[in-house]
């Protein structure tokens, strides 16, 4: 801190820095039912999820594996995380339905009757 004519100012403020995030994401407060459902649906299809934070620390980062090329979605700390996790679980439900349809569509070659 610098003294400036008897007042104190913070160095960050004098350099134009600011605190952009007033809400800090914290996975420990996440709804466990929504987390478990998203993980379970991803695992059921052979996919996976990765949980972390954005580089700047202002958002949840959720890596999605099993929907084509892996990618990461970001949920701002102020958004409803349950909605995000529900959407991800629903995505994997669609993938599971697609996988089931593909299995039903495969025809197995006829078996010779061995008696």
Secondary structure, DSSP 8 states (H G I E B T S, - for coil): -EEETTEEE-HHHHTT-----SS---GGGS-HHHHHHHHHHHHHTT-EEEEEE-TTSSEEEEEEESSSS-EEEEEETTS-HHHHHHHHHHHHHHHHHHHHHHHHH----------
